[in-house]
Amino acid sequence: MTTYMRLVEQTLKEGVPEILPWDLEERLEQGATPLLLDIREPYEFAAMHIPGSINVPRGILEAACEYGFEETVPKLVEAREREVVVICRSGNRSVLAARTMQLLGYQYVCSLKTGLRGWNDYEQPMTDEMEQAVAMEFADEYFMPKLRPDQHPRR
């Protein structure tokens, strides 16, 4: 049996590229227009996201990438030959989603290493569901782990 983090590590070894927050910032400042794909859950996206990103939760990603499904997102379907940066909270779910997209034929897909936590640590802007700026202090608190006692590793 494997673990979540081992699966992420193995997937990275299979060739999922990553981009760091400062590299993404630089590319955006230079006028690059990658599709910013946030695969977190809708409530996470509503709380904060990178301006201009779209939200397609990981749970419906495969169907969203194809025509003919209720979950179809045409902008995503048509991005198979476009640069796509997959985004999540910490950069782990996005690795798995990026690999799925590679298997579905996406040519230029990568994962945002460190996710939105790293984006926030690098002091980059985020907005909420109303496209209002999110205060960095709020984001700092939001990204703090909040594990219940039963969620801690067992010894």
C-alpha positions as CSV (number, residue, x, y, z in Angstrom):
1,M,0.0,0.0,0.0
2,T,1.2,3.5,-0.7
3,T,0.4,6.8,1.0
4,Y,-0.9,10.1,-0.4
5,M,2.5,11.8,-0.3
6,R,4.2,8.8,-1.9
7,L,1.6,8.9,-4.7
8,V,2.3,12.6,-5.2
9,E,6.1,11.9,-5.3
10,Q,5.7,9.0,-7.7
11,T,3.5,11.2,-10.0
12,L,6.2,13.9,-10.0
13,K,8.8,11.3,-11.1
14,E,6.4,10.3,-14.0
15,G,7.0,13.8,-15.5
16,V,4.6,16.3,-14.1
17,P,6.4,19.7,-14.3
18,E,6.0,22.2,-11.5
19,I,6.2,26.0,-11.6
20,L,7.1,28.1,-8.5
21,P,4.9,31.1,-7.5
22,W,7.6,33.6,-8.5
23,D,8.0,32.0,-11.9
24,L,4.3,32.2,-12.5
25,E,4.2,35.8,-11.3
26,E,7.0,36.7,-13.8
27,R,5.3,34.9,-16.7
28,L,2.1,36.7,-16.0
29,E,3.9,40.1,-15.8
30,Q,5.5,39.3,-19.1
31,G,2.1,38.9,-20.7
32,A,1.8,35.1,-20.7
33,T,-1.8,33.9,-20.6
34,P,-1.9,30.4,-19.2
35,L,-5.2,28.9,-18.2
36,L,-5.1,29.1,-14.4
37,L,-7.1,26.0,-13.3
38,D,-8.0,25.9,-9.6
39,I,-9.1,22.3,-8.7
40,R,-10.1,23.0,-5.1
41,E,-13.6,22.6,-3.9
42,P,-16.1,25.5,-4.7
43,Y,-16.1,26.7,-1.1
44,E,-12.3,26.9,-1.1
45,F,-12.3,28.8,-4.4
46,A,-15.0,31.2,-3.1
47,A,-12.9,32.0,-0.1
48,M,-9.9,33.0,-2.2
49,H,-8.2,32.3,-5.5
50,I,-5.7,33.8,-8.0
51,P,-7.5,36.5,-10.0
52,G,-8.4,35.2,-13.4
53,S,-8.4,31.5,-12.5
54,I,-11.3,29.2,-13.2
55,N,-12.6,26.6,-10.7
56,V,-13.1,23.0,-11.8
57,P,-13.1,20.7,-8.7
58,R,-10.8,17.7,-8.8
59,G,-13.8,15.4,-8.4
60,I,-15.3,16.3,-11.8
61,L,-12.0,17.1,-13.7
62,E,-12.1,14.3,-16.2
63,A,-15.7,15.0,-17.3
64,A,-15.0,18.7,-17.4
65,C,-12.2,18.1,-19.9
66,E,-14.6,16.5,-22.4
67,Y,-17.6,17.6,-24.4
68,G,-20.9,15.7,-23.8
69,F,-21.1,15.8,-20.0
70,E,-23.0,18.1,-17.6
71,E,-19.7,18.9,-16.1
72,T,-18.1,20.0,-19.4
73,V,-16.2,23.3,-19.2
74,P,-15.6,24.4,-22.8
75,K,-12.8,26.7,-21.9
76,L,-11.0,23.7,-20.4
77,V,-11.8,21.3,-23.2
78,E,-10.4,23.7,-25.7
79,A,-7.1,24.2,-23.8
80,R,-5.4,20.9,-24.8
81,E,-2.7,22.8,-26.6
82,R,-2.5,25.8,-24.3
83,E,-0.4,26.2,-21.2
84,V,-2.4,25.2,-18.2
85,V,-1.3,25.8,-14.6
86,V,-3.1,23.6,-12.1
87,I,-3.6,25.1,-8.7
88,C,-4.6,23.7,-5.3
89,R,-4.0,24.6,-1.6
90,S,-0.5,23.2,-1.2
91,G,0.6,21.8,-4.5
92,N,-0.2,18.1,-4.0
93,R,-3.7,17.6,-5.4
94,S,-2.6,19.7,-8.4
95,V,0.2,17.3,-9.2
96,L,-2.3,14.4,-9.4
97,A,-4.7,16.5,-11.4
98,A,-2.0,17.6,-13.8
99,R,-1.0,14.0,-14.4
100,T,-4.6,13.1,-15.2
101,M,-4.7,16.0,-17.7
102,Q,-1.5,14.7,-19.3
103,L,-3.2,11.3,-19.8
104,L,-6.2,13.1,-21.3
105,G,-3.9,14.7,-23.9
106,Y,-3.1,18.1,-22.5
107,Q,0.3,19.1,-23.9
108,Y,1.5,21.9,-21.6
109,V,0.2,21.3,-18.2
110,C,2.0,21.9,-14.9
111,S,1.3,22.2,-11.2
112,L,1.8,25.3,-9.1
113,K,4.4,24.1,-6.6
114,T,3.4,25.0,-3.0
115,G,-0.1,25.9,-4.3
116,L,-2.0,28.9,-2.9
117,R,-0.1,28.7,0.4
118,G,3.1,29.4,-1.5
119,W,1.4,32.1,-3.6
120,N,0.2,33.8,-0.4
121,D,3.7,33.4,1.3
122,Y,5.1,35.1,-1.8
123,E,2.6,37.9,-1.1
124,Q,0.8,37.6,-4.4
125,P,-2.8,38.9,-4.8
126,M,-5.9,36.8,-4.3
127,T,-9.6,37.6,-4.5
128,D,-12.7,36.1,-3.1
129,E,-16.0,35.1,-4.8
130,M,-16.9,38.7,-5.3
131,E,-13.5,39.5,-6.8
132,Q,-12.6,41.6,-3.8
133,A,-9.0,41.5,-2.6
134,V,-8.3,39.1,0.2
135,A,-6.1,40.4,3.1
136,M,-2.9,38.5,3.5
137,E,-3.6,38.1,7.2
138,F,-6.9,36.4,6.4
139,A,-5.2,34.1,4.0
140,D,-2.5,33.3,6.5
141,E,-5.1,32.2,9.0
142,Y,-7.1,30.3,6.4
143,F,-4.1,28.2,5.3
144,M,-3.2,27.2,8.9
145,P,-3.8,23.5,9.4
146,K,-6.8,22.7,11.5
147,L,-6.6,19.0,12.3
148,R,-9.1,17.4,14.6
149,P,-7.5,15.0,17.2
150,D,-8.8,12.0,15.2
151,Q,-7.0,13.3,12.0
152,H,-3.5,13.2,13.5
153,P,-1.1,10.4,12.5
154,R,-1.4,7.3,14.7
155,R,1.7,6.0,16.3
